[in-house]
Amino acid sequence: MSIITGNQNKAERPLMMGNEAIARGALEAGVKVVAAYPGTPSSEIPKTLGDVADEMGLYVEWSTNEKVSLEVAAAAAYSGLRALCTMKQVGVNVASDFLLHLAEYGSRTGLVLVTCEDPGSLSSTNEGDSRPYSKMMEFPLIEPGDIQEAKDMTRWAFELSETVRNVVMLRSVTRMSHASGNVTVGDLPETDVKADFQCNGEFFDQMTGPVMTLPSTAPAQRLRQHEGLAKAIACFEESPFNTYTGPDRPGLLIITSSAATFYCREAIAILGIEERVGLLKLGTTWPLPPRLIEKHLATADRVLIVEEGTPFLEDNLKALFADRIETVGPTRFHGRADKTIPSVDELNPDIVMAALAGLLNLPIDHSTADYRQRISAALEGNVPDRAMTFCPGCPHRASFWLLHEALKLDNRRGFISGDIGCYTLGVADCGFRAVKTVAAMGSGVGMASGFGKLRRFGLEQPVIAVCGDSTFFHAAMPGLVNAIHNQADMIMVILDNAGTAMTGFQPHPGIPVGADGKPLPALDIPTICQAMGARVEIADPFQFDAARKTIAELMDDGGGVRVLVLRQACALSPARKGKKEWTVSVDPDKCLGEACGCNRLCTRVFKCPGLIWDPKQKEMRIDEFVCVGCGVCAQVCPQNAIRVEKVVNS
């Protein structure tokens, strides 16, 4: 039995990761349909639910992209089933087109959108903050402050959605989703609901009429939406997820939310200022509960807002205060606007302590140069300095070696336009700095389509777009269609490593399996590209001679769109993990170390982690613990000093 499906003794309080707690809360709410596109730090939620789909009677899918996943979840909610949609912060941008229409029309049964955000860009290319969407599109936003609340708030979110008849956004962050805590669980309901889409009722009847947003329906739907927000405010005023600890009249009032609550509590405890400082933790952050806020603002003349992301909470609190200044009295606000709290990166207890020490004139050494030097000294020698790199045996390293080599030989200053995936590391040394543009998923081919139409203006540089197999289905197909239709001069390289590798090998439409592990038909990428009208070639990046020849032919075939599918499974995929195709060794008679004349090409340039420079012996050797036996290094070595022997896996 899974940890999230047992009706455990309430005293047991099992240890759950934040994302597992969210999944458990959805089960306690009776969720029936779950749709998502993988993205760290959100991926564990649908994965956890997919693992128990049969046991709990759920439908769970990995959708093509975030917009589609929200549409799938909405269809369920319009048909009488509680539905959950999860994504990371950049995915909300993808889903936002449909989200605007969804929020205007509303929902019928409980519909919860979980967005897991990434302050500090720990696994993202930006620190995007999705909270402003809730204000702009006018639907409720809630944020758990600990792991227990992650479970409880998710369960409540479905009830709230049905109260306001609209989607509810639950926002988590990396340090909430991937932290762990003990959770008191509730009962799992026994539900037997039948899907039924009512669409023949009165035109403006939200529960039985047609589901559509039109110019003629917008005013009435907006009024209905505002009525729902008024109901949300009434719920938020009494919500147990808004809590206060501290004196009745604090010298300083801290208002915070989400994972920043952890940092505030720890900072207050370390400084020992519980009797001086009040902490108002808000779990309901849009719309704000005005009476609750007014009550607490009236108790303090100084307020510190501690939050991660944009100053969303700070700006909205100031706006609410401006309307109530006569009853609240003069109040000084501190936060991001006055730089008491940093405006970028994630927070931590030290940052909050430094802010509190500055406001309360407290002695503290956590922000001194000496303190930082002691931290650095403690880390030095204990934490190895590691550069970003591809895994041993990663096919992307071989692919970028081949593409970088081809562009150098072409000698026309060609470049690669990339986007988001493991292959983003093409910008780094491990990818030979071949990638020169990185933006959103699918932007590599979209921008290459633009570059490929600049020949008339004198652009002579060859342009190559790269994307992964999952990204191809997610967002690259429209760009490819655009390039083919407009006859752009470009090569599109699809790095097909047989899964959404960066987030945990979730299946995509090109993989013959679904989120629950059951077989599904797979769509063939080369066939799709051929149907669009592109010339398509397939090569194995581990077979250098054949791949080199194919790349050269495509570069010589100027004009139009050419597609190259470089197909090799990820070294960490279930298909390859633990299975060596080759035994790799060094020929000591040929590897002369510094005297080879190759300037240590293997360890200085190619840099596979399986290749180690031995400073004592002054020669390269194979790290057998990490080498996966791909054999690519033997094709890179100009001295033929690396031997490979075919092995038969048992």
Buried (B, 14 or more C-beta within 10 A) or exposed (E): EBBBBEEBEEEEBBEBBBBBBBBBBBBBBBBBBBBBBBBBBBBBBBBBBBBBBEEBEBBBBBBBBBBBBBBBBBBBBBBBBBBBBBBBBBBBBBBBEBBBBBBBBBBBBBBBBBBBBBBBBBBBBEBBBBBBBBBEBBBBBBBBBBBBBBBBBBBBBBBBBBBBBBBBBBBBBBBBBBBEBEBEBBEBEEEEEEEEEBEEEEEEEBEEBBBEBEEEBEEEBEEBBEEBBEBBBBBBBEBEBBBBBBBEEBBBBBBBBBBBBBBBBBBBEBBEBBEBBBBBBBBBBBBBBBEBBBBBBBBBBBBBBBBBBBBBBBBBBBEBBEEBEEEBEEBEBBBBBEEBBEEEEBBBBBBBBBBBBEBBEBEBEBBEEEEEEEEEEEEEEEEEEEEEBBBBBBBBBBBBBBBBBBBEEBEEEBBBBBBBBBBBBBBBEBBBEBBBBBBBBBBBBBBBBBBBBBBEEEEEBBBBBBBBBBBBBBBBBEBBBBBBEEEBBBBBBBBBBBBBBBBEBBBBBBBEEBBBEEEBEEBEBBEBBEEBEBBBBBBBBBBBEEBBEBBEEBBEEEEBBBBBBBBBBBBBBEEBEEEBBBBBBBEEEEBBBEEBEBEBBBBEEBBBBBBBBEEEEEBBBBEEEBBBBBBBBBBBBEBEBBBBEEEEEE
